[in-house]
Amino acid sequence: MEDQKTDCSENSSILSDMGSAKGFVCHYRFEEGSSQFIFLDVDQETGGVSINNALSFSTSSYLQTISSANGLLLLSGFGESQLSYHVFNPLTKRPETLPPHDITGEVIRSGLAFDGKQYQVVLVHVFKDEENGLGPLPGHIELEIFSSETGAWRKRQPFRLSFNVEVPVSELFTELNTAPLFSNGAIHWEINGRLLVYHVKDDCCEVIELPNFSEDPSWTPTMTFRRCLWESEGRVRYTYTDFDGVHTWNLLEKCEHPVYSHSNLYDREKHRWGLVYTIDHTGLAKQDPDILCPGNQWGPHNISPFAYVEDSETMYLQLPGIVVAHNTKTRGLQKVCGYEFPDTEFNCCSFFPFIQSNERHQKNASKSLQVGEVVDLPIKQEVNSISF
């Protein structure tokens, strides 16, 4: 296919009217560095999925998926001297490569905001005291922000942000990070047990402790267990797994804290979360022993929540080789998707929520998609090739 890459100085054709139909994108990374992106439509009422071949594509260059926002994808790849960033619209198949940024150190997080007309890419950089070998100090967080409106980067150093923690995992290992969430006009990142929130319109940040945060210096946030940020009914939700189960918390407004005034377990000025539900592993295993068998490879560190569909009340969980749909109301568990799985490379396949065009979604959703109808992903099969 002809090279369709554009740069941001052009009048951007990447921006188009987006629908509100929800789906997923599966990013599969192969050993030689190529990637395949497979898009899945979701039936909002049943929770079933089908493959959207029109949006799916492959690339020969090394890429990582960072996030999605209202129909756009933020991808990164190796540049000459730093990671390069691409904003991609699967409808137009035209990636935009951003110009080099001015950050000389390590980018620890990045995110995408898109209001339907203009987008912003935000990079989070933490200063280090190289002379004394110290990690980030309070207030030493800087943002580098690219705007599609101006076509340029600008710096923003939030005032009095405190991160007394060691340097988090780099963007080079995005599979170990929680995908950022763009919700209610803000980008949300999970960083070492805290939620960093950048409010795009107000151009300001805040830091919120996550419900599984601990002051214990030997504690690592949920160890290697999986976490995800998502939105439900206009609210930010945070889901993580541990040895007890899969826990979902709701981010509260400050005015809502009196609702939880009977609880003395938390400092309500720091703890801004209300527990929505917990799905215990034993209960999951009982739903379908063939999917979740105690003592098998399904351990908590291999259960990765990544999306939720409100109409069908379905939470989607990635396990080695399969994706399952868990109905949070009926507690039913069903396989919906299968994919090739090398024995030791769980991170080679990642799933992300994605907003799709209503028109394309309706065409693909002509037949009812039932939960339990397992779709096998066409890994390594021929799809459109895109150059980055």
C-alpha angles and dihedrals in degrees: 000000000000114000106266099181117133133184125233096251090076124086096272116245088178091087115084139144109286127203127220103241111127125226142144137252120213115206112198117188119202126210095250091057102261123124140210124205116201119186122210128200117216126212101228094209102043101025092230121142138217133184118261102210093179092066099036119102144159135222133199094211125085111263138167125201112229104173148320130232126186095329101325128103126215110212132176133203141168115289129184097276105356142015112294120219127216131189110206134190110199090201094061097028089220115131119201116211113210120226117255115283126225098241110122097181133054123313106216099180139010134185146179131232121189127174096184094268110043131022135205129202114205124197121196115214127184121206118227130206094232094178094058097029093239126150126231115325128208110290094012097118120112131185126213109201128194119197123198087209095062098024090222143096125246133186126240123182110193114226118250098346109166123210108160092176139104118271108286126231112298125247086249087079102045092154088070093051131077111253110249120248127221106206136149092001095306139098114229124201130184108221121173097324096321134095115231110200124193113194103209100200095044092039092222139117139219134186122221126185113238120233092250094050120126133188089216105117091212092056121101117198105267088327106244094337119128126258136183139188118214143157130247126174089350093305132114114243130190123206126186138165129228135157091288099053146275111319127197123196131187121223107234131210113239091249090059096061095091086068086070096040091118089068117083094179097093140044100239092208089062103024108064099167137103121199111243100182145322123224106204118214093232090057091048092051092051091056092065119355090191090063100038114025116170110244093025127105093280094094119153092265088061097052108093118184110202112158147013131206113206102200093056093032089230129156115199119216126189117216129173105297098352145061117218131197117221117195104216091202103046094025088228119155124206138167113243105166140025131193140173112277125193108214098249105025108080090150094060090085121051131177126209132182113251135188111225134194113271092224095056092040093054092051092053094042096058091119123050112264108214126200107247095043098113116217117204112213113236094236113182092006120129116275134155112301120224126193121219 
